[in-house]
């Protein structure tokens, strides 16, 4: 088997859609959101204008455009690491999320996540509380708050850091938006770390997309010990286990995908 399994990705994409299928109707439209963050609303960008030259595989799977509210320069400079995991992660894994994010921030790494409940929310909140930078990649248009309880967090990220979506204002919120969002998280990140996930989780789809796009993928050691089958499969395709002991070395070998001068 090669470095990426299309069959597995397709299956996990379907699972990811199933995970959110019953939740998608619970979105909240926030018509004042764009005005509170940026008087002109979300700005549309060509992907390579933000991320620099794309490889053939990146271009093949990149969205047509990215809509950004906030500091678009966060997508052009510095190192970005996606910190992702389950919406219902146990509390000890949420503590590990905070610890990991704090370590990333000390190295001036921008924390990327998907604004979902659980691990994503803790990753974004910790970045803000610690004075670091964070990017939220949405599975909805930027003027839609999902999950609704993260409305204030979404607004705060748009004001201080950056909100990113591949869905223009008015796009219907569908269950397959979220697997597409997962791919975009992988695309804009230099590496991804899975903190926790279940045997049927949209996080698996993001992980395979990271491998497909050639991103550094790591599983937190405590998650690896759970022994989920798809996590073991990822290790055989190039993922690695990230422990407290290896974190400093891991950070030392984390290079940005491409270095751009921020002219935004």
C-alpha positions as CSV (number, residue, x, y, z in Angstrom):
1,X,0.0,0.0,0.0
2,X,1.3,3.5,-0.9
3,X,1.6,6.5,1.3
4,X,-2.2,7.2,1.1
5,X,-5.2,5.0,0.9
6,X,-8.0,6.6,-1.2
7,X,-10.4,3.9,-0.1
8,X,-9.7,4.6,3.6
9,X,-10.0,8.3,3.0
10,X,-13.4,8.0,1.3
11,X,-14.7,5.8,4.0
12,X,-13.5,8.1,6.8
13,X,-15.0,11.0,4.8
14,X,-18.4,9.3,4.9
15,X,-18.0,8.7,8.6
16,X,-17.1,12.3,9.2
17,X,-20.2,13.4,7.5
18,X,-22.3,10.9,9.5
19,X,-20.8,12.3,12.7
20,X,-22.2,15.8,12.0
21,X,-25.3,14.9,10.1
22,X,-27.6,15.3,13.1
23,X,-25.8,18.4,14.3
24,X,-25.8,20.6,11.2
25,X,-29.3,22.1,11.6
26,X,-28.1,23.6,15.0
27,X,-26.2,26.5,13.3
28,X,-26.7,30.1,14.3
29,X,-26.7,32.9,11.7
30,X,-24.9,36.0,13.1
31,X,-25.6,38.8,10.6
32,X,-23.6,41.3,12.7
33,X,-20.5,39.2,12.8
34,X,-18.8,40.5,9.6
35,X,-19.3,44.1,10.7
36,X,-17.8,43.4,14.1
37,X,-14.6,41.9,12.6
38,X,-14.1,43.7,9.3
39,X,-16.2,46.4,7.8
40,X,-15.8,44.9,4.3
41,X,-16.7,41.4,5.5
42,X,-14.7,38.3,4.6
43,X,-12.1,38.9,1.9
44,X,-11.7,36.2,-0.8
45,X,-8.2,35.0,-1.5
46,X,-6.7,32.7,-4.1
47,X,-5.1,29.9,-2.1
48,X,-1.7,30.4,-3.5
49,X,-1.8,34.1,-2.8
50,X,-2.0,33.1,0.9
51,X,0.0,30.0,1.1
52,X,2.5,30.5,-1.7
53,X,3.2,28.2,-4.6
54,X,1.3,24.9,-4.4
55,X,2.5,21.5,-5.3
56,X,0.5,19.5,-7.8
57,X,-1.2,17.4,-5.1
58,X,-1.9,20.5,-3.1
59,X,-3.4,22.3,-6.1
60,X,-5.5,19.3,-7.0
61,X,-7.2,19.2,-3.6
62,X,-7.2,22.9,-2.7
63,X,-10.5,24.9,-2.6
64,X,-11.2,27.5,-5.3
65,X,-10.8,30.3,-2.8
66,X,-10.4,31.0,0.9
67,X,-12.5,33.6,2.7
68,X,-10.7,35.3,5.6
69,X,-11.8,37.6,8.4
70,X,-9.0,38.9,10.6
71,X,-5.2,38.7,10.1
72,X,-4.6,37.0,6.8
73,X,-0.9,37.3,7.3
74,X,-1.1,34.4,9.8
75,X,-1.4,32.2,6.7
76,X,1.6,33.6,5.1
77,X,4.3,33.6,7.7
78,X,5.6,31.6,10.6
79,X,4.9,28.0,11.5
80,X,1.3,26.6,11.9
81,X,0.4,23.4,13.6
82,X,-3.1,21.9,13.6
83,X,-4.2,20.6,17.1
84,X,-7.3,18.5,16.6
85,X,-9.3,15.8,18.3
86,X,-12.6,14.5,19.6
87,X,-15.6,16.7,20.5
88,X,-16.1,14.5,23.6
89,X,-12.5,14.0,24.7
90,X,-12.0,13.0,28.3
91,X,-10.9,15.7,30.7
92,X,-7.3,14.4,31.0
93,X,-6.9,14.7,27.2
94,X,-8.2,18.3,27.3
95,X,-5.5,19.0,29.9
96,X,-3.0,17.5,27.5
97,X,-4.4,19.8,24.8
98,X,-3.6,22.8,26.9
99,X,-0.1,21.6,27.7
100,X,0.6,21.0,24.0
101,X,-0.7,24.3,22.9
102,X,1.3,26.2,25.6
103,X,4.5,24.4,24.3
104,X,3.7,25.4,20.7
105,X,3.1,29.0,21.7
106,X,6.4,29.3,23.5
107,X,8.0,28.5,20.1
108,X,5.8,31.2,18.4
109,X,3.8,28.6,16.5
110,X,0.3,29.5,15.3
111,X,-2.3,27.0,16.5
112,X,-4.8,25.9,13.8
113,X,-8.0,24.0,14.6
114,X,-11.6,23.6,13.5
115,X,-13.6,25.4,16.2
116,X,-15.5,22.2,17.0
117,X,-16.5,21.4,20.6
118,X,-13.9,19.5,22.7
119,X,-10.3,19.5,21.7
120,X,-10.7,22.2,19.1
121,X,-12.3,24.6,21.5
122,X,-9.7,24.1,24.2
123,X,-6.9,24.6,21.6
124,X,-8.3,27.9,20.4
125,X,-9.2,29.2,23.9
126,X,-5.7,28.3,25.3
127,X,-4.0,30.1,22.5
128,X,-6.1,33.2,23.2
129,X,-5.7,33.0,27.0
130,X,-1.9,32.6,26.6
131,X,-1.5,35.6,24.3
132,X,-0.7,33.4,21.3
133,X,-2.1,33.2,17.7
134,X,-4.7,30.9,16.4
135,X,-6.6,30.2,13.2
136,X,-10.1,28.7,13.1
137,X,-11.0,26.9,9.9
138,X,-14.8,26.7,9.6
139,X,-17.1,24.1,8.0
140,X,-19.6,26.9,7.5
141,X,-19.6,30.4,5.9
142,X,-17.9,32.9,8.3
143,X,-21.2,34.5,9.2
144,X,-22.6,31.3,10.6
145,X,-21.7,30.3,14.2
146,X,-21.2,26.5,14.6
147,X,-21.5,25.1,17.1
148,X,-23.7,27.9,18.4
149,X,-22.1,27.9,21.9
150,X,-18.8,29.0,20.2
151,X,-20.3,32.1,18.8
152,X,-18.4,34.4,21.1
153,X,-15.2,32.5,20.6
154,X,-15.6,32.7,16.9
155,X,-16.1,36.4,17.1
156,X,-13.1,36.8,19.3
157,X,-10.8,34.8,16.9
158,X,-12.0,37.0,14.0
159,X,-11.2,40.2,15.9
160,X,-7.8,39.1,17.2
161,X,-6.5,36.4,14.9
162,X,-8.1,34.8,11.8
163,X,-11.2,32.9,10.7
164,X,-10.9,31.0,7.5
165,X,-13.6,29.3,5.4
166,X,-13.8,27.9,1.9
167,X,-17.6,28.6,1.9
168,X,-18.8,31.9,0.7
169,X,-21.6,33.7,2.6
170,X,-24.9,32.1,1.8
171,X,-23.6,28.6,1.2
172,X,-25.9,26.0,2.7
173,X,-24.4,24.1,5.6
174,X,-24.2,20.5,4.6
175,X,-22.7,17.5,6.4
176,X,-20.0,17.1,3.8
177,X,-18.8,20.6,4.4
178,X,-16.9,19.3,7.5
179,X,-14.7,16.7,5.8
180,X,-13.9,19.4,3.2
181,X,-13.0,21.7,6.2
182,X,-10.7,19.0,7.5
183,X,-8.7,18.9,4.3
184,X,-8.3,22.7,4.4
185,X,-7.0,22.5,8.0
186,X,-4.3,20.1,6.7
187,X,-3.6,22.2,3.7
188,X,-2.9,25.5,5.6
189,X,-0.9,23.7,8.4
190,X,2.8,22.7,8.4
191,X,2.0,19.8,10.7
192,X,-1.0,18.2,12.6
193,X,-1.2,16.6,16.0
194,X,-4.1,14.3,17.0
195,X,-4.8,14.6,20.7
196,X,-7.7,12.2,21.0
197,X,-10.3,10.6,18.8
198,X,-12.7,7.7,18.7
199,X,-12.9,4.7,16.5
200,X,-15.4,6.5,14.3
201,X,-14.2,10.1,14.1
202,X,-13.9,12.9,11.6
203,X,-10.4,13.3,12.9
204,X,-9.3,10.2,11.0
205,X,-10.3,11.9,7.8
206,X,-8.2,14.9,8.6
207,X,-5.2,12.7,9.5
208,X,-5.3,10.9,6.1
209,X,-5.6,14.3,4.3
210,X,-2.5,15.4,6.2
211,X,-0.6,12.4,4.9
212,X,-1.9,12.9,1.4
213,X,-0.7,16.4,1.4
214,X,2.7,15.5,2.8
215,X,2.2,17.2,6.2
216,X,4.0,16.0,9.3
217,X,1.5,14.0,11.3
218,X,1.8,13.1,14.9
219,X,-0.3,11.2,17.4
220,X,-0.1,12.2,21.0
221,X,1.5,9.3,23.0
222,X,-1.4,9.0,25.3
223,X,-3.8,8.7,22.4
224,X,-1.6,6.1,20.7
225,X,-1.8,3.9,23.8
226,X,-5.5,3.6,23.3
227,X,-4.8,1.3,20.4
228,X,-7.4,2.4,17.8
229,X,-6.9,0.5,14.6
230,X,-6.9,3.5,12.2
231,X,-4.3,5.2,14.4
232,X,-2.0,2.2,14.0
233,X,-2.6,2.3,10.3
234,X,-1.5,5.9,10.2
235,X,1.8,5.0,11.9
236,X,2.5,2.5,9.2
237,X,2.0,5.3,6.6
238,X,4.5,7.8,8.1
239,X,2.8,9.3,11.2
240,X,4.8,9.4,14.4
241,X,4.1,9.3,18.1
242,X,4.7,12.6,20.0
243,X,5.7,12.3,23.6
244,X,6.8,14.8,26.2
245,X,10.3,13.6,25.8
246,X,10.3,14.1,22.0
247,X,8.5,17.4,21.9
248,X,11.5,19.7,21.9
249,X,13.2,17.7,19.1
250,X,9.9,17.6,17.2
251,X,9.6,21.4,17.4
252,X,13.2,21.8,16.4
253,X,12.5,20.0,13.1
254,X,9.3,21.8,12.4
255,X,9.8,24.0,9.3
256,X,7.2,26.1,7.6
257,X,5.9,24.7,4.4
258,X,7.1,27.8,2.5
259,X,8.5,31.1,3.7
260,X,6.8,34.2,2.3
261,X,7.3,37.9,2.9
262,X,4.1,39.1,4.4
263,X,3.0,41.9,2.1
264,X,-0.7,41.8,3.2
